[in-house]
Amino acid sequence: MADVPAFPVPTMPAPPVGVVGLGQLGGSLAAALVAAGREVSGWDVDPAARNAAAARGVRITQELSGVVVLAVPLPAMTTALDDLAVDPDATVTDLGSVKVPVVEALGGAFGGRFVGGHPMCGTERSGHGATDPGLFAGARWALCLEPGTELPRWLRVAEVALAVGAEVVPVTAAEHDDAVAAVSHVPHLLAAALAAAAAEAGPLALALTAGSFRDGTRVIGSDPAFVTAMVEGNAGPASAALDRVRAQLDRPWPELVAAGNAVARRSTGRRTVRVPLDRAALLALGRAGGAVHRRLAAFVEGWVPDPG
Ligand SMILES: NC(=O)c1ccc[n+]([C@@H]2O[C@H](COP(=O)([O-])OP(=O)(O)OC[C@H]3O[C@@H](n4cnc5c(N)ncnc54)[C@H](O)[C@@H]3O)[C@@H](O)[C@H]2O)c1
């Protein structure tokens, strides 16, 4: 008997992608998609960013269709499409580091056509000069499945993320914001506090900084406007996550050090799973700490942590 054809089975031609904001994240996404053979157009208010993207094969235009990706700073998210011609059937997504306010605003404007997203990658550099087509390879990309999100559009955006080598984590906006408060927003605040406290300790302390200080403060070089918009945009969850850190610091130090070390020694085993194209099942995968790595015909394939 002949073998069953191998998956994945393409269900429809890949839609074009339009990227608005061609800085570090948007420029990198556009370049990665061009490299993957996708049709990519884009726009940026900065002519230098437009020229850099054009040199990488992006078609510069204010007319966007297919999957339209907002890769602008958080304060510009709700207005960046105002002067652009966006196809009324386009699926709109974003890369913003905070999701609840963005999903509320753009979900209100675009309804089920909007899919909030956040790739967990990027560096302390910014602007089109920081473009790196390999930025998304192996990164987790949180993608919001709200009650009103149209699943076929969620899958279309997921395919964009998978095309550039990311793994997709299905989330709700609120769960995303709680989670990234703990693992991204608080680390930015702690890095700033650590650096400011070390500076108070004096020039000798700063002269003796080495690996642990460098690793704990790497992100202090990020654009302050970017960090401020991120932490203030997620103030409630960031404050709650900071309270948990304060409580940890009140523990006896040997206990605290052992608890941190136990996290570093946790199992990193994985088990492959197939998940039906169903909101509850996809969100359960994300909550379990898993991710989607492949779109198949009637389901997606992913993995969940397996303590073995
Ligand atoms: N930097 C990171 O580490 C990181 C990681 C994940 C997500 N994000 C999110 O990605 C988004 C972009 O961040 P970035 O680091 O690429 O910023 P960036 O400063 O490198 O790039 C932003 C680009 O948007 C352009 N822009 C600004 N307003 C615009 C408008 N109204 N219309 C069109 N273009 C406009 C700017 O000219 C710039 O080229 C932000 O929402 C941020 O929260 C950033």
The ligand as a Gaussian input file, in Angstrom:
#p B3LYP/6-31G(d) Opt

LIG

0 1
 N       12.963000      45.674000      21.148000
 C       12.559000      44.540000      21.654000
 O       13.317000      43.835000      22.312000
 C       11.148000      44.088000      21.410000
 C       10.831000      42.733000      21.590000
 C        9.529000      42.298000      21.305000
 C        8.567000      43.210000      20.893000
 N        8.900000      44.520000      20.770000
 C        7.852000      45.435000      20.320000
 O        8.026000      45.643000      18.933000
 C        7.615000      46.961000      18.580000
 C        8.753000      47.629000      17.821000
 O        9.904000      47.645000      18.644000
 P       11.352000      47.842000      18.014000
 O       12.320000      47.422000      19.060000
 O       11.420000      47.239000      16.652000
 O       11.393000      49.432000      17.879000
 P       12.331000      50.298000      16.889000
 O       12.444000      51.630000      17.528000
 O       13.576000      49.563000      16.557000
 O       11.465000      50.407000      15.546000
 C       10.224000      51.059000      15.489000
 C       10.052000      51.590000      14.064000
 O        8.719000      52.099000      13.952000
 C        8.781000      53.308000      13.177000
 N        7.587000      54.087000      13.469000
 C        7.304000      54.844000      14.565000
 N        6.072000      55.360000      14.470000
 C        5.557000      54.934000      13.279000
 C        4.313000      55.131000      12.608000
 N        3.336000      55.868000      13.135000
 N        4.145000      54.557000      11.394000
 C        5.130000      53.805000      10.830000
 N        6.333000      53.594000      11.417000
 C        6.529000      54.135000      12.633000
 C       10.086000      53.964000      13.610000
 O       10.519000      54.911000      12.640000
 C       10.998000      52.730000      13.714000
 O       11.640000      52.449000      12.480000
 C        7.240000      47.668000      19.876000
 O        5.845000      47.698000      20.004000
 C        7.860000      46.813000      20.957000
 O        7.077000      46.819000      22.156000
 C       10.169000      44.976000      20.973000

